[in-house]
């Protein structure tokens, strides 16, 4: 399927295709109506604008209901057969998880759903089961208003991945990595800082810092998917919060800094890289590239 094929699809077929990528009727209708797309860039910009600017929390929550719970493979087979070819691959990281992790995922999923009114949404592609469990447990500490924002961002990452699979013959070279990335280096050990929870925050209407994106550093100490590809942050001040206390505790080290908070300004559409050079009693940062 390429863009020309998509532009010529009957309305019902196009809507069903978009709905399989994102289970929001409003978004799927908007994408169907927005055809023809002149380029993949046009398609991505439309998908992002509809999701962030025109869809509402009701639309976002509706899309969350069209996912199986992370680790609930029986549900994937029975209730979500229409998107099993997409969701099954996305959750491949749990296929080889041991029973203890699957049980912990189930319990944490239930707790999360009771607290927020929707299931835990994460872009699971490429993630291990233990990493998803860590993310789930960390996100259980958030308020529901924060989780709605995080989940809608994760949903948009999933949508873009599914669009690439559906329109596999289109040119996706215009897809860029997250506008904001980070990298942690532990200068006391000469190693990368892996498995550090990182929260991206902005001030809400009351002036309080509010988390709207979440990530965990990978084996190389990096977070490269904090934001969906091609999504641009509005110009203003943001804050990254690094859970350095947990990082050092798991290494049986005492630290003077339970958290590291870095404020920075976004003023244009360029890429922003915010590294953290860390040791138990000091840290440094700069704008990287």
KAFENMO-V228301 format. One record per residue. N is the residue number from 1. OMEGA is omega as a letter, one per 40 degrees, with the letter a starting at -180 (NA if undefined). Layout:
n->N omega->OMEGA
n->N omega->OMEGA
This chain:
n->1 omega->i
n->2 omega->a
n->3 omega->i
n->4 omega->i
n->5 omega->a
n->6 omega->a
n->7 omega->a
n->8 omega->a
n->9 omega->i
n->10 omega->a
n->11 omega->a
n->12 omega->a
n->13 omega->i
n->14 omega->i
n->15 omega->a
n->16 omega->i
n->17 omega->i
n->18 omega->a
n->19 omega->i
n->20 omega->i
n->21 omega->i
n->22 omega->a
n->23 omega->i
n->24 omega->a
n->25 omega->a
n->26 omega->a
n->27 omega->a
n->28 omega->i
n->29 omega->i
n->30 omega->i
n->31 omega->a
n->32 omega->a
n->33 omega->a
n->34 omega->i
n->35 omega->e
n->36 omega->i
n->37 omega->a
n->38 omega->a
n->39 omega->i
n->40 omega->i
n->41 omega->i
n->42 omega->i
n->43 omega->a
n->44 omega->a
n->45 omega->i
n->46 omega->i
n->47 omega->a
n->48 omega->a
n->49 omega->a
n->50 omega->a
n->51 omega->a
n->52 omega->a
n->53 omega->a
n->54 omega->i
n->55 omega->a
n->56 omega->i
n->57 omega->i
n->58 omega->i
n->59 omega->a
n->60 omega->a
n->61 omega->i
n->62 omega->a
n->63 omega->a
n->64 omega->a
n->65 omega->a
n->66 omega->i
n->67 omega->i
n->68 omega->i
n->69 omega->i
n->70 omega->i
n->71 omega->a
n->72 omega->a
n->73 omega->i
n->74 omega->i
n->75 omega->i
n->76 omega->a
n->77 omega->a
n->78 omega->a
n->79 omega->a
n->80 omega->a
n->81 omega->a
n->82 omega->a
n->83 omega->a
n->84 omega->a
n->85 omega->i
n->86 omega->a
n->87 omega->a
n->88 omega->i
n->89 omega->a
n->90 omega->a
n->91 omega->a
n->92 omega->i
n->93 omega->a
n->94 omega->a
n->95 omega->a
n->96 omega->a
n->97 omega->i
n->98 omega->a
n->99 omega->a
n->100 omega->a
n->101 omega->i
n->102 omega->i
n->103 omega->i
n->104 omega->i
n->105 omega->a
n->106 omega->a
n->107 omega->a
n->108 omega->i
n->109 omega->a
n->110 omega->i
n->111 omega->a
n->112 omega->a
n->113 omega->i
n->114 omega->a
n->115 omega->a
n->116 omega->a
n->117 omega->i
n->118 omega->a
n->119 omega->i
n->120 omega->i
n->121 omega->i
n->122 omega->i
n->123 omega->a
n->124 omega->a
n->125 omega->i
n->126 omega->a
n->127 omega->i
n->128 omega->i
n->129 omega->a
n->130 omega->i
n->131 omega->i
n->132 omega->i
n->133 omega->i
n->134 omega->i
n->135 omega->a
n->136 omega->a
n->137 omega->i
n->138 omega->a
n->139 omega->i
n->140 omega->a
n->141 omega->a
n->142 omega->i
n->143 omega->a
n->144 omega->i
n->145 omega->i
n->146 omega->a
n->147 omega->i
n->148 omega->a
n->149 omega->a
n->150 omega->a
n->151 omega->i
n->152 omega->i
n->153 omega->i
n->154 omega->i
n->155 omega->a
n->156 omega->i
n->157 omega->i
n->158 omega->a
n->159 omega->a
n->160 omega->i
n->161 omega->a
n->162 omega->i
n->163 omega->i
n->164 omega->i
n->165 omega->a
n->166 omega->a
n->167 omega->a
n->168 omega->a
n->169 omega->i
n->170 omega->i
n->171 omega->a
n->172 omega->a
n->173 omega->a
n->174 omega->a
n->175 omega->a
n->176 omega->i
n->177 omega->i
n->178 omega->i
n->179 omega->a
n->180 omega->i
n->181 omega->i
n->182 omega->a
n->183 omega->a
n->184 omega->i
n->185 omega->i
n->186 omega->a
n->187 omega->i
n->188 omega->a
n->189 omega->a
n->190 omega->a
n->191 omega->i
n->192 omega->a
n->193 omega->a
n->194 omega->i
n->195 omega->i
n->196 omega->i
n->197 omega->a
n->198 omega->i
n->199 omega->i
n->200 omega->a
n->201 omega->i
n->202 omega->i
n->203 omega->i
n->204 omega->a
n->205 omega->i
n->206 omega->i
n->207 omega->a
n->208 omega->i
n->209 omega->a
n->210 omega->a
n->211 omega->i
n->212 omega->i
n->213 omega->a
n->214 omega->i
n->215 omega->i
n->216 omega->a
n->217 omega->a
n->218 omega->a
n->219 omega->i
n->220 omega->i
n->221 omega->a
n->222 omega->i
n->223 omega->a
n->224 omega->a
n->225 omega->a
n->226 omega->i
n->227 omega->i
n->228 omega->i
n->229 omega->i
n->230 omega->i
n->231 omega->a
n->232 omega->i
n->233 omega->i
n->234 omega->a
n->235 omega->i
n->236 omega->a
n->237 omega->i
n->238 omega->i
n->239 omega->i
n->240 omega->i
n->241 omega->a
n->242 omega->i
n->243 omega->a
n->244 omega->i
n->245 omega->i
n->246 omega->a
n->247 omega->a
n->248 omega->i
n->249 omega->a
n->250 omega->i
n->251 omega->i
n->252 omega->i
n->253 omega->i
n->254 omega->i
n->255 omega->i
n->256 omega->a
n->257 omega->i
n->258 omega->i
n->259 omega->i
n->260 omega->a
n->261 omega->a
n->262 omega->i
n->263 omega->a
n->264 omega->a
n->265 omega->i
n->266 omega->a
n->267 omega->i
n->268 omega->a
n->269 omega->a
n->270 omega->i
n->271 omega->i
n->272 omega->i
n->273 omega->a
n->274 omega->i
n->275 omega->i
n->276 omega->i
n->277 omega->a
n->278 omega->i
n->279 omega->a
n->280 omega->a
n->281 omega->i
n->282 omega->i
n->283 omega->i
n->284 omega->i
n->285 omega->i
n->286 omega->i
n->287 omega->i
n->288 omega->a
n->289 omega->NA
